[in-house]
């Protein structure tokens, strides 16, 4: 997802950092370095939360093997963290350290590296991202099991993509809301509705989740805001000023952004109303 500077509801334009120059390439090295430079940490903060949600889902739905749809999957960062024992620092070092095992550009080596980390077989992951090169990398090295690259802001998924999405248990996202709206999430949920998947999305401040929330409610899901986590540092003073102005315009609590120099994200979890997930999902 690479379209920058989308205005959140409220009329104040956010001059959001543009990662598009590093995003849709054959290899993730530039993307990783761009994120590392801004301490892009949300996948690491999300990992234990997602794992707790997966465990709760297994207990409630009585399922062992799960199918996860990662919206805005990019190069498979969430998949790498969820399917191995690595943390984000491990992954960053593998791609950027002088002797890092992923500094080269040979798909077989990257696939062998991830296979050596004992990719978990208890979850299958479908990566959704219109940035085709990024998603194809994630598929080629085995981080995701299938990819969906149609831009679902504008078009329905293909028949093959719809079949790949069917039977999903949980839909996750860590950074695409604002680029992806209720149009994308609605098309994904329509394709997966028969299995009534949960949706767990980290939404960067100050982007609104209202449209997606309303769409999910139309499918009978109840959405709760569960927690707040760090996403990344502000890239410039201009980005910080514009984001804080948008938060003020919307009446959002901006104390964390004003005092830490980091942008934060809120986790929204959507489940069926009769499913007892608790208030803290075991964390």
Long-range contacts (C-beta under 8 A, 24 or more apart in sequence): 1-72, 1-129, 1-130, 1-131, 1-175, 1-176, 1-179, 1-180, 2-131, 2-179, 3-179, 6-178, 6-179, 6-207, 8-178, 8-206, 8-207, 8-208, 8-246, 8-250, 9-208, 9-210, 9-250, 10-206, 10-246, 10-249, 10-250, 11-249, 12-242, 12-245, 12-246, 12-249, 12-250, 13-242, 13-246, 14-206, 14-239, 14-242, 14-243, 14-246, 15-236, 15-238, 15-239, 15-242, 16-178, 16-239, 16-242, 16-243, 17-235, 17-236, 17-239, 23-74, 23-131, 23-134, 24-131, 24-132, 24-133, 24-134, 25-133, 25-134, 26-105, 26-133, 26-137, 27-105, 27-137, 28-74, 28-75, 28-95, 28-134, 28-137, 29-95, 29-96, 29-103, 31-74, 31-75, 31-134, 32-75, 32-91, 32-92, 32-95, 32-96, 33-95, 33-96, 35-92, 35-232, 36-92, 36-96, 38-232, 38-233, 38-235, 39-232, 39-233, 39-262, 40-231, 40-232, 41-88, 41-230, 41-231, 41-232, 42-174, 42-175, 42-202, 42-229, 42-230, 42-231, 42-232, 42-265, 43-77, 43-78, 43-81, 43-88, 43-174, 44-81, 44-87, 44-88, 44-89, 45-229, 45-230, 46-78, 46-172, 46-174, 46-202, 46-229, 46-267, 47-78, 47-81, 47-82, 47-87, 47-88, 48-283, 49-200, 49-226, 49-227, 49-229, 49-267, 49-281, 49-283, 50-78, 50-82, 50-172, 50-200, 51-82, 52-281, 52-282, 52-283, 53-170, 53-198, 53-200, 53-269, 53-277, 53-281, 54-123, 54-170, 55-282, 56-277, 56-278, 56-281, 56-282, 57-169, 57-170, 57-198, 60-275, 60-276, 60-277, 61-169, 63-169, 64-122, 65-121, 65-122, 65-123, 65-124, 66-122, 66-123, 66-124, 66-169, 66-170, 67-123, 67-124, 67-125, 67-126, 67-167, 67-168, 67-169, 67-170, 68-123, 68-124, 68-125, 68-126, 68-168, 68-169, 68-170, 68-171, 68-172, 69-125, 69-126, 69-128, 69-165, 69-168, 69-170, 69-171, 69-172, 69-188, 69-192, 69-197, 70-125, 70-126, 70-127, 70-128, 70-144, 70-172, 70-173, 71-128, 71-129, 71-171, 71-172, 71-173, 71-176, 71-180, 71-184, 71-185, 71-188, 71-201, 72-128, 72-129, 72-173, 72-174, 72-175, 72-176, 72-179, 72-180, 73-125, 73-127, 73-128, 73-129, 73-134, 73-135, 73-138, 73-144, 73-147, 74-129, 74-131, 74-134, 74-135, 74-138, 75-134, 75-137, 75-138, 75-143, 76-125, 76-127, 76-137, 76-138, 76-141, 76-143, 76-144, 78-125, 78-172, 78-174, 79-125, 79-127, 79-138, 79-143, 79-144, 80-114, 80-143, 82-120, 82-123, 82-125, 83-114, 83-119, 83-120, 83-123, 83-125, 83-143, 84-114, 84-117, 84-118, 84-119, 84-120, 85-117, 85-118, 86-117, 107-140, 107-141, 110-140, 110-141, 111-140, 111-141, 111-142, 114-141, 114-142, 114-143, 115-142, 119-143, 126-164, 126-165, 126-168, 128-152, 128-165, 128-184, 128-188, 129-176, 152-180, 152-183, 152-184, 152-187, 152-188, 153-180, 153-181, 153-183, 153-184, 154-183, 156-187, 157-187, 157-188, 157-191, 161-191, 162-191, 165-191, 165-192, 166-191, 166-192, 166-194, 166-195, 167-192, 167-194, 167-195, 168-192, 168-195, 168-197, 169-195, 169-197, 169-198, 170-197, 170-198, 170-199, 170-200, 171-197, 171-198, 171-199, 171-200, 171-201, 172-199, 172-200, 172-201, 173-200, 173-201, 173-202, 174-201, 174-202, 174-265, 175-202, 175-204, 175-231, 175-265, 177-201, 177-202, 177-203, 177-204, 177-207, 177-209, 177-212, 178-203, 178-204, 178-207, 181-211, 181-212, 182-211, 182-212, 182-214, 182-215, 185-212, 185-215, 185-216, 186-215, 189-215, 189-216, 189-219, 193-219, 196-220, 196-221, 196-272, 198-269, 198-270, 198-271, 199-223, 199-268, 199-269, 199-270, 200-267, 200-268, 200-269, 200-270, 201-267, 201-268, 202-229, 202-231, 202-265, 202-266, 202-267, 203-265, 203-266, 203-267, 203-268, 204-231, 204-263, 204-264, 204-265, 205-243, 205-247, 205-252, 205-254, 205-257, 205-263, 205-264, 205-265, 205-266, 206-243, 206-246, 206-247, 206-250, 206-252, 208-250, 209-266, 209-268, 212-268, 213-268, 213-270, 216-270, 220-272, 220-273, 221-270, 221-271, 221-272, 221-273, 222-270, 222-271, 222-272, 222-273, 223-268, 223-269, 223-270, 224-268, 224-269, 224-270, 225-266, 225-267, 225-268, 226-267, 226-268, 226-269, 226-280, 226-281, 227-266, 227-267, 227-280, 227-283, 228-256, 228-264, 228-265, 228-266, 228-267, 229-264, 229-265, 229-267, 230-260, 230-262, 230-263, 230-264, 230-265, 231-262, 231-263, 231-264, 231-265, 232-262, 232-263, 233-261, 233-262, 233-263, 234-261, 234-262, 234-263
